């Protein structure tokens, strides 16, 4: 995060932090109280000129609004610049929710072009189907790619003819998971990359990748959009068990 922000002269750092809890297991009241208490506890180390929290896994605009409101109350004035990812009416940015997924798509399209991969008709495997993965999947589908594999923490789905993005999005919105989606069959998560002959985009949470999948990698480009730290896979490195020749041929594109 520090490097990619510096590359475009954005004065942000790259620290990560949060609360280890499943937000979907909490009531809205519990989540709000947790968020406000967490914000109060870190209040001394965040601020527009110190550290600016941004949304990540398990958060949304409402959570960021609670953080901004709590920080502002503790300082006696409204301070919108303390966090990013706020709702538009509270000073948020237009397109913020979809920006990361679009960035993944644009990066993938450009990298694929350098490898001579034609996006139209290519089979795409996407890891993650939240704000990032779902938007990237929609954009790849719009330009004619076949998104044949979608994976999240609940299942890995395959449809060789291409997964219906509108139907899957509606299913995920209702069920909060992709498991059980009738428009595709579930496969072993380790075979995620077996079905992508043009482009693969790991966009899931940390620890999602499996060495067995990596060793079977056949796509020419792997756009690495890591939403959390991966201790076993960092840019320009690979698993110790992987062959040296595999390391040399893998193109790792840093997070968009």
C-alpha positions in Angstrom: 0.0 0.0 0.0 2.8 2.4 0.9 4.6 1.8 -2.4 1.5 2.1 -4.7 0.3 5.3 -3.0 3.8 6.8 -3.3 3.9 5.9 -7.0 1.1 8.3 -7.7 2.0 10.9 -5.0 -0.8 10.1 -2.6 0.5 10.8 1.0 -0.9 7.6 2.6 1.0 4.8 4.3 0.2 1.2 4.3 -0.6 0.0 7.9 -3.4 -2.6 8.4 -5.5 -3.0 11.5 -8.9 -4.1 12.6 -11.0 -6.2 14.9 -11.1 -10.0 14.6 -14.8 -10.6 14.5 -17.4 -11.8 12.0 -19.6 -8.7 11.4 -22.4 -10.9 10.0 -22.7 -12.6 13.4 -23.4 -9.3 15.1 -26.6 -7.2 15.3 -26.4 -3.7 13.9 -26.3 -2.3 17.4 -23.5 -4.6 18.4 -21.5 -3.7 15.3 -22.0 0.0 15.9 -20.9 -0.2 19.5 -17.9 -2.3 18.6 -16.9 0.2 15.8 -17.3 3.3 18.0 -15.3 1.7 20.9 -12.5 0.6 18.5 -12.4 4.1 17.0 -12.2 5.7 20.5 -9.3 3.4 21.4 -7.2 4.2 18.3 -8.2 7.9 18.3 -4.8 9.1 19.5 -3.0 7.5 16.5 -5.4 8.3 13.7 -6.3 11.7 12.1 -6.2 13.5 8.7 -2.5 14.3 9.3 -1.6 11.1 11.0 -3.2 7.8 9.9 -6.4 7.6 7.8 -8.3 4.3 8.1 -9.9 2.9 5.0 -12.6 0.2 4.5 -11.5 -3.3 4.0 -12.9 -6.8 4.6 -16.2 -6.8 6.5 -16.7 -3.0 6.5 -18.9 -0.7 4.5 -19.8 3.0 4.2 -22.0 2.8 7.3 -19.1 1.5 9.4 -16.8 4.2 8.1 -19.5 6.8 8.9 -19.6 5.6 12.5 -15.8 5.9 12.7 -15.9 9.4 11.4 -18.7 10.4 13.7 -17.0 9.0 16.8 -13.7 10.7 16.0 -15.5 13.9 15.4 -17.5 13.8 18.6 -14.3 13.2 20.6 -12.7 16.3 18.9 -15.7 18.6 19.2 -16.1 19.3 15.5 -16.9 17.4 12.3 -13.7 16.0 10.7 -14.6 14.2 7.5 -11.0 13.6 6.4 -10.3 11.1 9.2 -11.5 8.1 7.1 -12.1 7.2 3.5 -15.0 5.1 2.2 -17.7 7.3 3.7 -21.2 7.7 2.2 -21.4 10.4 -0.5 -23.6 12.6 1.7 -20.9 12.6 4.4 -18.1 13.7 2.1 -17.4 10.4 0.4 -16.1 10.0 -3.1 -18.2 9.1 -6.1 -17.3 5.6 -7.4 -15.3 4.6 -4.2 -17.1 1.3 -3.7 -16.5 0.1 -7.2 -13.0 1.7 -7.7 -10.9 -1.3 -6.5 -12.7 -3.8 -8.7 -12.4 -1.5 -11.7 -8.8 -1.1 -11.0 -8.3 -4.9 -10.9 -10.0 -5.1 -14.3 -8.0 -2.3 -15.9 -4.8 -3.8 -14.6 -5.7 -7.2 -15.8 -6.7 -6.0 -19.2 -3.4 -4.1 -19.7 -1.2 -6.9 -18.4 -3.1 -9.5 -20.6 -2.4 -7.3 -23.6 1.3 -7.3 -22.9 1.2 -11.1 -22.9 -0.7 -11.3 -26.1 -3.9 -12.6 -24.3 -7.1 -11.6 -26.0 -9.6 -10.8 -23.2 -12.7 -11.4 -25.4 -13.4 -15.1 -25.1 -10.8 -15.8 -22.5 -11.7 -18.0 -19.5 -11.3 -16.0 -16.3 -11.1 -17.4 -12.7 -11.8 -14.9 -9.9 -11.0 -15.4 -6.3 -13.3 -13.4 -4.1 -16.8 -12.1 -4.8 -17.2 -9.1 -2.5 -17.1 -5.4 -3.6 -13.8 -6.1 -5.5 -14.4 -9.5 -7.1 -18.0 -8.9 -8.1 -17.2 -5.6 -9.9 -14.2 -7.1 -11.7 -16.3 -10.1 -12.7 -19.0 -7.8 -14.1 -16.5 -5.8 -16.1 -14.7 -8.8 -17.5 -18.1 -10.2 -18.6 -19.0 -7.0 -20.3 -15.9 -7.1 -22.6 -16.7 -10.7 -23.6 -14.5 -12.7 -21.3 -16.0 -15.9 -19.8 -15.9 -15.9 -16.0 -15.9 -19.6 -15.6 -14.7 -19.9 -11.9 -15.7 -17.8 -8.9 -14.4 -18.6 -5.4 -15.1 -17.2 -2.0 -14.7 -18.6 1.5 -17.9 -20.7 1.1 -17.4 -22.4 -2.2 -15.6 -22.6 -5.6 -18.0 -22.5 -8.5 -17.5 -23.6 -12.1 -19.5 -23.1 -15.2 -17.5 -23.7 -18.4 -20.0 -21.7 -20.4 -19.6 -18.7 -18.2 -21.3 -17.8 -14.9 -24.3 -15.5 -15.1 -23.0 -12.5 -13.1 -26.4 -10.9 -12.6 -27.9 -14.2 -11.2 -24.9 -14.8 -9.0 -24.9 -11.2 -7.7 -28.5 -11.5 -6.7 -27.9 -14.9 -5.1 -25.0 -13.6 -3.1 -26.9 -10.5 -2.0 -29.7 -12.7 -0.6 -27.7 -15.6 0.8 -24.5 -13.7 1.8 -22.5 -16.5 0.1 -22.0 -18.1 -3.3 -22.4 -21.7 -2.0 -25.5 -23.4 -3.4 -25.8 -21.2 -6.5 -27.8 -23.2 -9.0 -26.1 -21.8 -12.0 -22.8 -23.5 -11.5 -21.4 -26.7 -9.9 -19.1 -26.7 -6.9 -15.5 -27.9 -7.4 -12.5 -28.5 -5.1 -10.9 -25.1 -4.2 -7.5 -26.4 -5.1 -8.5 -26.6 -8.8 -9.4 -22.9 -9.0 -6.7 -22.2 -11.5 -7.1 -25.3 -13.6 -10.0 -23.7 -15.6 -8.5 -20.3 -16.5 -6.7 -20.3 -19.8 -6.3 -16.6 -20.1 -6.4 -14.7 -16.8 -6.8 -15.4 -13.1 -7.4 -12.8 -10.4 -7.0 -13.8 -6.8 -9.0 -11.1 -5.1 -9.9 -12.9 -1.9 -8.7 -12.5 1.7 -5.3 -13.5 3.0 -4.5 -17.2 3.2 -6.9 -18.1 0.3 -4.2 -19.3 -2.1 -3.2 -22.9 -2.0 0.3 -24.1 -3.2 -1.4 -27.0 -5.1 -3.3 -24.5 -7.2 -0.2 -22.4 -7.8 1.8 -25.3 -9.1 -1.0 -26.1 -11.6 -1.0 -22.5 -12.9 -1.4 -22.3 -16.7 -2.6 -18.8 -17.3 0.1 -16.4 -18.6 -0.8 -13.7 -16.1 -1.8 -13.7 -12.5 -3.1 -10.3 -11.2 -2.4 -10.4 -7.5 -5.0 -8.3 -5.7 -4.4 -9.2 -2.1 -6.9 -7.6 0.4 -4.9 -8.7 3.4 -1.4 -9.8 4.1 -0.3 -13.2 2.8 2.6 -14.5 4.9 3.3 -17.4 2.4 3.0 -15.4 -0.8 4.4 -11.9 -1.4 5.1 -10.0 -4.6 8.1 -11.5 -6.5 8.2 -14.6 -4.3 6.6 -18.0 -4.4 6.1 -21.1 -2.2 9.4 -22.9 -1.3 8.1 -26.1 -2.8 7.5 -24.6 -6.2 10.1 -25.2 -8.9 12.5 -22.4 -9.7 11.4 -22.4 -13.3 7.8 -21.8 -12.2 9.0 -18.8 -10.2 10.6 -17.2 -13.2 7.6 -17.6 -15.5 5.0 -16.3 -13.1 4.0 -12.7 -13.6 2.9 -11.2 -10.3 1.0 -7.9 -10.7 0.9 -6.0 -7.4 -2.4 -5.1 -5.9 -4.4 -2.6 -7.9 
